[in-house]
Amino acid sequence: MDTQTPTGKLMLTVLGGVAQFEREIMLERQREGVAKAKAAGKYKGRTPLATELRQEVVSLAESGMAKTKIARQLNIGEATVYRILAAAKTA
């Protein structure tokens, strides 16, 4: 397909529109499924980290341990360590 010609540009635009339509329909179905599961009491979301683990992250950071080492030791992501420490500063 030659996208330099008017016909090629039209075909590309049509295919893009169909792809966008399909994506929006898929998201709509997903939202409906989540709403249905919540109504049935089956959708609970992700469980939060334990309070003890949060306290351990803060205490290790206060002792001077690097954030990457904390993440490896506790088997959590680095972003989680940073998020916990940021929340601890504001609290």
C-alpha positions as CSV (number, residue, x, y, z in Angstrom):
1,M,0.0,0.0,0.0
2,D,1.5,3.3,-1.1
3,T,0.7,5.9,1.6
4,Q,1.8,8.8,-0.7
5,T,-1.2,8.5,-2.9
6,P,-4.7,9.7,-2.0
7,T,-6.1,6.2,-2.1
8,G,-3.3,4.9,0.1
9,K,-3.9,7.7,2.6
10,L,-7.6,6.9,2.6
11,M,-7.0,3.2,3.2
12,L,-4.6,4.0,6.1
13,T,-7.1,6.3,7.7
14,V,-9.9,3.7,7.4
15,L,-7.7,1.0,8.9
16,G,-6.7,3.3,11.7
17,G,-10.3,4.2,12.4
18,V,-11.3,0.5,12.6
19,A,-8.4,-0.3,14.9
20,Q,-9.4,2.6,17.2
21,F,-13.0,1.4,17.2
22,E,-12.0,-2.1,18.1
23,R,-9.8,-0.8,21.0
24,E,-12.7,1.3,22.4
25,I,-15.1,-1.6,22.2
26,M,-12.6,-3.9,24.0
27,L,-12.2,-1.3,26.8
28,E,-15.9,-0.9,27.1
29,R,-16.4,-4.6,27.5
30,Q,-13.6,-4.7,30.1
31,R,-15.3,-1.9,32.2
32,E,-18.6,-3.7,32.0
33,G,-16.9,-6.9,33.2
34,V,-15.3,-5.2,36.1
35,A,-18.5,-3.5,37.1
36,K,-20.4,-6.9,37.0
37,A,-17.7,-8.5,39.1
38,K,-17.8,-5.7,41.6
39,A,-21.5,-6.1,41.9
40,A,-21.1,-9.8,42.5
41,G,-18.5,-9.1,45.1
42,K,-15.7,-10.9,43.2
43,Y,-13.6,-8.0,42.2
44,K,-11.5,-6.9,45.1
45,G,-8.5,-5.3,43.5
46,R,-4.9,-5.8,44.5
47,T,-4.1,-6.4,48.2
48,P,-1.9,-3.7,49.7
49,L,1.5,-4.4,51.2
50,A,1.5,-5.3,54.8
51,T,2.1,-2.6,57.4
52,E,5.1,-4.5,58.8
53,L,6.7,-4.4,55.4
54,R,6.2,-0.7,55.1
55,Q,7.8,-0.1,58.5
56,E,10.7,-2.3,57.6
57,V,11.3,-0.3,54.4
58,V,11.4,2.9,56.4
59,S,13.6,1.5,59.1
60,L,16.1,0.1,56.6
61,A,16.2,3.4,54.7
62,E,16.8,5.3,58.0
63,S,19.7,2.9,58.8
64,G,21.3,4.1,55.5
65,M,20.7,1.1,53.3
66,A,20.5,1.8,49.6
67,K,17.0,1.7,48.0
68,T,18.0,-0.9,45.5
69,K,19.3,-3.2,48.2
70,I,16.1,-2.7,50.2
71,A,14.0,-3.7,47.2
72,R,16.2,-6.8,46.6
73,Q,16.2,-7.8,50.2
74,L,12.4,-7.5,50.6
75,N,11.6,-8.8,47.1
76,I,9.7,-5.7,46.1
77,G,10.1,-3.3,43.3
78,E,12.3,-0.2,43.6
79,A,9.4,2.0,42.7
80,T,7.5,0.6,45.6
81,V,10.4,1.5,47.9
82,Y,10.4,5.0,46.7
83,R,6.6,5.3,47.0
84,I,6.7,4.0,50.6
85,L,9.4,6.4,51.5
86,A,7.7,9.4,49.9
87,A,4.5,8.6,51.7
88,A,6.4,8.3,55.0
89,K,7.9,11.8,54.5
90,T,4.5,13.4,54.0
91,A,2.9,11.5,56.9
